[in-house]
């Protein structure tokens, strides 16, 4: 394991964290009005928000896979262990 490999692993770990933080921010934004939708019985809006949150996760997985596919295409299990650290 050399410094270059460590730098790549660090870069990928940071990118994954950024993507997850973007997802959480969007999830919170969608969920922010949940109480009001419930209290005012806006059931269709609540259902739409729920569907959007579910779609958001799928979109995160797809966009993250695309964003990282080139960088991790030659990774081995030991490389992923470094990323997780």
C-alpha positions in Angstrom: 0.0 0.0 0.0 1.5 3.3 -1.0 0.6 7.0 -0.5 -1.0 7.1 -4.0 -3.4 4.3 -3.1 -4.2 5.9 0.2 -4.9 9.2 -1.5 -7.3 7.5 -4.0 -9.0 5.6 -1.1 -9.4 8.8 0.8 -10.7 10.7 -2.2 -13.4 8.0 -2.8 -14.4 7.9 0.9 -14.8 11.7 0.9 -16.9 11.5 -2.3 -19.2 8.8 -0.9 -19.6 10.9 2.3 -20.5 14.0 0.2 -23.0 12.0 -1.9 -24.6 10.7 1.3 -24.8 14.1 2.9 -26.5 15.5 -0.2 -29.0 12.7 0.0 -29.7 13.3 3.7 -30.1 17.0 3.0 -32.6 16.4 0.3 -34.4 13.8 2.4 -34.7 16.3 5.3 -36.0 18.9 2.9 -38.7 16.6 1.6 -39.6 15.5 5.1 -39.7 19.0 6.6 -43.4 19.5 5.8 -44.5 16.1 7.1 -46.1 17.3 10.3 -48.1 20.0 8.5 -49.3 17.6 5.8 -50.5 15.2 8.5 -52.1 17.9 10.7 -53.9 19.4 7.7 -54.9 16.0 6.3 -53.1 16.5 3.0 -52.9 12.8 2.3 -52.1 13.1 -1.4 -49.2 15.4 -0.6 -48.0 13.1 2.1 -48.0 10.1 -0.3 -46.2 12.2 -3.0 -43.5 13.1 -0.5 -43.1 9.5 0.5 -42.7 8.4 -3.1 -40.2 11.2 -3.7 -38.1 10.0 -0.7 -38.1 6.5 -2.0 -37.1 7.6 -5.5 -34.4 9.8 -4.0 -32.7 6.8 -2.6 -32.7 5.0 -5.9 -31.4 8.0 -7.6 -28.6 8.3 -5.0 -27.5 4.7 -5.6 -27.6 5.1 -9.4 -25.8 8.5 -9.5 -23.2 7.4 -6.9 -22.5 4.2 -8.9 -22.1 6.2 -12.1 -19.9 8.9 -10.4 -17.6 6.3 -8.9 -17.6 3.5 -11.4 -14.5 4.7 -13.3 -12.5 5.2 -10.1 -13.4 1.9 -8.5 -13.5 -0.4 -11.5 -10.2 -2.0 -10.7 -10.7 -2.1 -6.9 -10.1 -5.3 -4.9 -11.6 -6.1 -1.5 -8.5 -4.8 0.3 -9.0 -1.5 -1.5 -12.5 -1.2 -0.2 -11.2 -1.9 3.3 -9.0 1.2 3.0 -12.0 3.3 1.8 -14.0 2.2 4.8 -11.3 3.1 7.3 
